[in-house]
Amino acid sequence: MSAELRLFDRKLLRARRARFAHEIAAREFILAHVAGEIAERVALMLRPFPLALDLGAYHGLLGRSVSRLPSVGAMVYAESAFEFAALCPRPSLVCDEDFLPFKEASLNLIVSGLALHRVNDLPGALVQIRRALVPDGLFMAALLGAGALLELRRALLEAEAETQGGASPRIAPFGDVREYGALLQRAGFALPVADTETLTILYANPRELMRDVRALGGGNVLLARSRRPLSRKVLQRAESLYRERHSLPDGRVGATFEIVYLSGWGPDQSQQKPLKPGSAARRLADALGTKEEKAGDKASYKLRRRESPKQR
């Protein structure tokens, strides 16, 4: 990919994520929630998945959750950071999420939890994922959505503008659910589905929230980022603004995480519906309570929004 088209400094991202590998198990709350949600959705499909891939696996929590399902056989773990790949069950390998080393039609199931929103070529990654799936293979993923971390973004931008006379984005941008759904269509998935979930998570203070964000790879690794590090003055002001606006009576602060769930079926699905009578407990769209929206005369995708307050 040409430098003009790249958004993220992937080398810097890997280096920064590596610093948090030793403490990811203590910061897996969101990952655990996503793992449980995706595992429930895979369980709805009454069909075998002999070979599966956990793409962007962190320490393998999602893959372990899905592999416990009776319908799932062997699980392979792929991570872009060696330090995380070393924490995964075997077999595990190191690769970027948008440069997959798998041959065409080799995997029955591909799952990914909170990793694909940080790749440089998401359309290309989705095409590679679709090609790696066997006919009737299933793809399910969770990504951070455009509504994630709005409180923190605003506090950082306002604090830097106020103290430095200008501001630079400090948190990587995330896509909108409709944009993600459209990318599934472009990649050629059959019956693409995109839906959202909004979590409100409570933290002891804004600094703990920022550390969780960095552990999940959500810090500023944009190639066009400001190279000037945040000063202590900016951080203190941002923390003060955050507390003023989002503190609860007990002193904790809330943070919004919008999670977008994607799913689609592998090649040759356009000729036949992948969910034949008796092949699943129920249609995935019905199980999710989604509403179908047409996108021109192409395949449709579904959208849903729900609120799920969580505390930690």
C-alpha positions as CSV (number, residue, x, y, z in Angstrom):
1,M,0.0,0.0,0.0
2,S,1.3,3.4,-0.9
3,A,2.2,5.8,1.9
4,E,-0.5,8.2,0.7
5,L,-3.2,5.7,1.5
6,R,-1.9,4.5,4.9
7,L,-3.5,6.0,8.0
8,F,-1.7,4.3,10.9
9,D,1.9,3.8,11.8
10,R,1.6,0.0,12.3
11,K,5.2,-0.3,13.5
12,L,4.5,2.2,16.3
13,L,1.2,0.5,17.1
14,R,2.9,-2.9,17.6
15,A,5.6,-1.3,19.8
16,R,3.0,0.5,21.9
17,R,0.7,-2.5,22.3
18,A,3.7,-4.7,23.2
19,R,4.1,-2.6,26.4
20,F,0.7,-3.7,27.6
21,A,0.9,-7.4,26.8
22,H,1.9,-8.3,30.4
23,E,-1.2,-6.6,31.8
24,I,-3.9,-7.3,29.1
25,A,-5.5,-10.1,31.3
26,A,-6.2,-7.5,33.9
27,R,-7.7,-5.1,31.3
28,E,-9.8,-7.6,29.3
29,F,-13.2,-6.4,30.4
30,I,-14.3,-5.2,27.0
31,L,-12.5,-8.1,25.2
32,A,-14.3,-10.5,27.5
33,H,-17.7,-8.9,26.7
34,V,-17.0,-9.1,23.0
35,A,-15.8,-12.7,23.2
36,G,-19.0,-13.7,25.0
37,E,-21.2,-11.9,22.4
38,I,-19.5,-13.4,19.4
39,A,-19.5,-16.9,20.9
40,E,-23.2,-16.7,21.5
41,R,-23.8,-15.7,17.9
42,V,-21.6,-18.5,16.5
43,A,-23.5,-20.9,18.8
44,L,-26.7,-20.0,16.9
45,M,-25.3,-21.7,13.8
46,L,-26.1,-25.4,13.9
47,R,-23.3,-26.4,11.6
48,P,-19.7,-27.6,12.1
49,F,-16.7,-25.3,11.8
50,P,-13.7,-27.7,11.7
51,L,-11.0,-25.0,11.4
52,A,-11.3,-21.5,12.8
53,L,-9.1,-18.4,13.0
54,D,-9.0,-15.8,15.8
55,L,-7.7,-12.8,13.9
56,G,-6.1,-10.0,15.9
57,A,-6.3,-12.3,18.9
58,Y,-4.7,-10.3,21.7
59,H,-4.0,-13.0,24.3
60,G,-6.5,-15.5,22.7
61,L,-9.6,-14.8,24.8
62,L,-12.0,-14.7,21.9
63,G,-10.6,-17.8,20.3
64,R,-10.7,-19.8,23.5
65,S,-14.3,-18.8,24.1
66,V,-15.4,-19.8,20.6
67,S,-13.3,-23.0,20.5
68,R,-15.3,-24.3,23.6
69,L,-18.4,-24.5,21.4
70,P,-19.2,-28.1,20.4
71,S,-19.5,-27.0,16.7
72,V,-16.0,-25.5,16.5
73,G,-12.9,-27.7,15.9
74,A,-9.3,-26.5,15.8
75,M,-8.5,-22.8,16.4
76,V,-5.6,-20.9,15.0
77,Y,-4.5,-17.6,16.6
78,A,-3.1,-14.7,14.6
79,E,-1.6,-11.5,16.1
80,S,0.3,-8.6,14.7
81,A,2.4,-8.2,17.9
82,F,4.8,-11.0,18.8
83,E,4.3,-10.3,22.6
84,F,0.6,-11.0,22.3
85,A,1.0,-14.0,20.0
86,A,3.3,-15.6,22.6
87,L,0.4,-15.4,25.1
88,C,-2.1,-17.3,22.8
89,P,-2.7,-21.0,22.8
90,R,-0.9,-22.9,20.0
91,P,-0.9,-22.8,17.1
92,S,-0.4,-19.1,16.9
93,L,1.4,-16.9,14.3
94,V,2.4,-13.3,13.8
95,C,0.9,-11.4,10.8
96,D,-0.8,-8.1,10.1
97,E,-4.6,-8.3,9.9
98,D,-4.6,-7.0,6.4
99,F,-1.9,-9.3,5.1
100,L,-3.2,-12.8,5.7
101,P,-0.9,-15.8,5.0
102,F,-3.8,-18.3,4.5
103,K,-4.7,-19.9,1.2
104,E,-8.0,-19.5,-0.5
105,A,-11.0,-21.4,0.9
106,S,-9.0,-22.9,3.8
107,L,-11.0,-21.7,6.9
108,N,-14.5,-22.5,8.0
109,L,-14.8,-19.7,10.6
110,I,-13.0,-16.4,11.1
111,V,-13.6,-14.3,14.2
112,S,-12.0,-11.1,15.3
113,G,-12.5,-9.0,18.4
114,L,-11.6,-5.3,18.5
115,A,-8.7,-5.5,16.0
116,L,-9.8,-4.6,12.5
117,H,-10.6,-1.0,13.2
118,R,-6.9,-0.3,13.4
119,V,-5.7,-1.7,10.0
120,N,-4.6,0.5,7.2
121,D,-6.6,-1.4,4.5
122,L,-9.9,-2.5,5.9
123,P,-11.5,-3.1,2.5
124,G,-8.5,-5.2,1.5
125,A,-8.5,-7.1,4.8
126,L,-12.2,-8.0,4.4
127,V,-11.6,-9.2,0.8
128,Q,-8.8,-11.4,2.1
129,I,-11.0,-12.8,4.9
130,R,-13.8,-13.6,2.5
131,R,-11.3,-15.4,0.1
132,A,-9.9,-17.4,3.0
133,L,-13.3,-18.8,3.9
134,V,-14.6,-22.0,2.5
135,P,-18.1,-22.0,0.8
136,D,-20.6,-21.5,3.7
137,G,-17.8,-20.2,5.9
138,L,-18.7,-17.6,8.5
139,F,-17.0,-14.3,9.4
140,M,-17.8,-12.5,12.7
141,A,-16.0,-9.5,14.1
142,A,-16.4,-6.7,16.6
143,L,-14.9,-3.2,15.9
144,L,-15.0,0.1,17.8
145,G,-17.6,2.4,16.2
146,A,-17.6,6.1,15.6
147,G,-19.4,6.8,18.9
148,A,-16.7,5.3,21.0
149,L,-14.8,7.4,23.5
150,L,-16.4,10.7,22.5
151,E,-16.1,12.0,26.1
152,L,-12.3,11.4,26.1
153,R,-11.8,12.8,22.6
154,R,-13.6,16.0,23.4
155,A,-11.8,16.5,26.7
156,L,-8.3,16.0,25.2
157,L,-9.0,18.3,22.2
158,E,-10.5,21.0,24.4
159,A,-7.7,20.8,26.9
160,E,-4.9,21.0,24.3
161,A,-6.6,23.8,22.4
162,E,-7.1,25.7,25.7
163,T,-3.5,25.3,27.0
164,Q,-1.5,25.1,23.7
165,G,-3.5,27.3,21.3
166,G,-4.2,24.4,19.0
167,A,-5.1,20.7,19.1
168,S,-4.3,17.4,17.3
169,P,-6.5,14.3,17.5
170,R,-5.1,12.0,20.1
171,I,-7.3,8.9,19.6
172,A,-7.5,7.0,16.4
173,P,-10.8,7.5,14.4
174,F,-13.3,4.7,14.1
175,G,-15.9,4.0,11.4
176,D,-19.6,4.4,11.3
177,V,-21.8,1.3,11.3
178,R,-23.2,2.1,7.9
179,E,-19.7,2.5,6.5
180,Y,-18.7,-0.9,8.0
181,G,-21.8,-2.5,6.5
182,A,-21.0,-1.0,3.1
183,L,-17.5,-2.4,3.2
184,L,-18.9,-5.9,3.9
185,Q,-20.9,-5.6,0.7
186,R,-18.0,-4.3,-1.3
187,A,-15.9,-7.2,-0.1
188,G,-18.4,-9.7,-1.5
189,F,-19.8,-11.3,1.6
190,A,-23.3,-12.8,1.4
191,L,-26.0,-11.7,3.8
192,P,-23.7,-9.0,5.4
193,V,-24.9,-7.9,8.8
194,A,-23.8,-4.8,10.8
195,D,-25.2,-3.8,14.2
196,T,-24.2,-1.7,17.1
197,E,-24.1,-2.0,20.9
198,T,-23.3,0.9,23.2
199,L,-21.6,0.2,26.6
200,T,-21.1,2.6,29.4
201,I,-18.1,1.6,31.5
202,L,-17.2,3.1,34.8
203,Y,-13.5,3.8,35.7
204,A,-11.9,5.0,38.9
205,N,-10.5,8.0,37.1
206,P,-9.8,9.3,33.6
207,R,-6.1,8.0,33.8
208,E,-7.3,4.4,34.1
209,L,-9.6,4.9,31.1
210,M,-6.6,6.2,29.1
211,R,-4.5,3.2,30.0
212,D,-7.2,0.8,28.9
213,V,-7.5,2.7,25.6
214,R,-3.7,2.4,25.0
215,A,-3.8,-1.3,26.0
216,L,-6.5,-1.9,23.3
217,G,-4.4,-0.1,20.7
218,G,-6.7,3.0,20.6
219,G,-4.0,5.6,21.1
220,N,-2.8,8.0,18.5
221,V,-0.7,6.2,15.9
222,L,-1.9,8.2,12.9
223,L,0.9,8.9,10.4
224,A,-0.3,12.5,10.3
225,R,-0.3,12.9,14.0
226,S,1.4,15.7,15.9
227,R,4.8,14.4,17.1
228,R,4.6,16.7,20.1
229,P,3.7,14.5,23.2
230,L,1.0,15.6,25.5
231,S,2.3,17.7,28.3
232,R,1.4,17.2,31.9
233,K,-0.5,20.4,31.9
234,V,-2.7,19.2,29.0
235,L,-3.3,15.9,30.7
236,Q,-4.2,17.5,34.0
237,R,-6.6,19.9,32.3
238,A,-8.2,17.1,30.3
239,E,-8.7,15.0,33.4
240,S,-10.3,18.0,35.1
241,L,-12.7,18.6,32.2
242,Y,-13.6,14.9,32.2
243,R,-14.3,14.8,35.9
244,E,-16.4,18.0,35.7
245,R,-18.6,16.5,33.0
246,H,-18.8,12.8,33.5
247,S,-18.2,12.1,37.2
248,L,-20.7,10.1,39.3
249,P,-21.5,10.8,43.0
250,D,-19.0,8.1,44.0
251,G,-16.2,9.8,42.1
252,R,-16.0,7.3,39.2
253,V,-16.3,8.5,35.6
254,G,-18.2,6.9,32.7
255,A,-16.9,6.2,29.3
256,T,-18.9,5.3,26.2
257,F,-17.8,2.4,24.0
258,E,-19.7,1.9,20.7
259,I,-19.1,-1.6,19.4
260,V,-20.0,-2.5,15.9
261,Y,-20.6,-6.2,15.1
262,L,-20.1,-7.5,11.6
263,S,-20.9,-10.9,10.1
264,G,-21.0,-12.3,6.6
265,W,-20.9,-15.6,4.8
266,G,-18.2,-16.9,2.5
267,P,-18.1,-17.3,-1.3
268,D,-20.8,-19.0,-3.4
269,Q,-23.4,-17.8,-1.0
270,S,-25.0,-15.5,-3.7
271,Q,-26.4,-18.6,-5.4
272,Q,-28.0,-20.1,-2.3
273,K,-29.0,-19.0,1.1
274,P,-26.4,-20.1,3.7
275,L,-29.0,-20.5,6.4
276,K,-31.1,-23.3,5.1
277,P,-34.0,-24.7,7.1
278,G,-32.5,-26.8,9.9
279,S,-29.0,-25.5,9.4
280,A,-29.3,-23.0,12.3
281,A,-31.3,-22.6,15.4
282,R,-32.8,-19.5,13.8
283,R,-31.8,-16.9,11.3
284,L,-29.1,-14.6,12.7
285,A,-31.0,-11.5,11.8
286,D,-34.1,-12.7,13.6
287,A,-32.0,-13.7,16.6
288,L,-30.5,-10.2,16.8
289,G,-33.8,-8.4,16.3
290,T,-32.3,-6.4,13.4
291,K,-34.1,-4.3,10.8
292,E,-33.3,-4.8,7.2
293,E,-32.3,-1.8,5.1
294,K,-31.7,-2.0,1.4
295,A,-28.5,-0.6,-0.1
296,G,-29.4,0.1,-3.7
297,D,-30.0,-3.2,-5.6
298,K,-27.1,-4.9,-3.8
299,A,-27.3,-7.3,-0.9
300,S,-28.8,-5.8,2.2
301,Y,-27.3,-5.4,5.6
302,K,-29.0,-5.0,9.0
303,L,-28.7,-2.4,11.7
304,R,-29.6,-2.4,15.3
305,R,-28.8,-0.2,18.3
306,R,-29.1,-1.0,21.9
307,E,-27.9,0.3,25.2
308,S,-26.1,-2.0,27.7
309,P,-24.7,-0.1,30.7
310,K,-21.8,-2.0,32.3
311,Q,-19.8,-1.3,35.4
312,R,-16.4,-2.2,36.5
